[in-house]
Amino acid sequence: MSTPKPAPGHFTILYFATATSFTGKNVESLPAPLSLRKLGDVLEERYKGIKEGVLGHSLVTINLAYVDIPEEGEDDVIIKEGDEVAIIPPVSSG
C-alpha cells in the first residue's frame, strides 16, 4: 500500500498501532511548514489526550529517519512540504 501524496503546502503524517486507534486514522495531511515541537500541540488540539496517551512514549520519524522531539531551548526540526512523518508507539507481542 502506498502513502497518498499530500496536497501542495502539506505534509503526510502516518499513524501506527495505538496512534491509529487513538485518531481513528492511518494517515492524514497537515499544513507545512510546522516545527516538530509544535506538532504535538496541533495533534492535541485535534485529538484530546494524544500527547499523554500516545506521543509521550512514541518514536517519531521524518522521511524514514528517527528524530527526537526537541525540548525548549534545543534546536527545532522543521517539517516541510512533502515530508512524511510517522508516529510509532511501542508494540508488544506475545
Sequence and secondary structure as in RCSB ss.txt:
>XXXX:A:sequence
MSTPKPAPGHFTILYFATATSFTGKNVESLPAPLSLRKLGDVLEERYKGIKEGVLGHSLVTINLAYVDIPEEGED
DVIIKEGDEVAIIPPVSSG
>XXXX:A:secstr
       TTEEEEEE THHHHHHT SEEEEES EEHHHHHHHHHHHSTTHHHHTGGG EEEETTEEE    TTS 
  EE TT EEEEE      
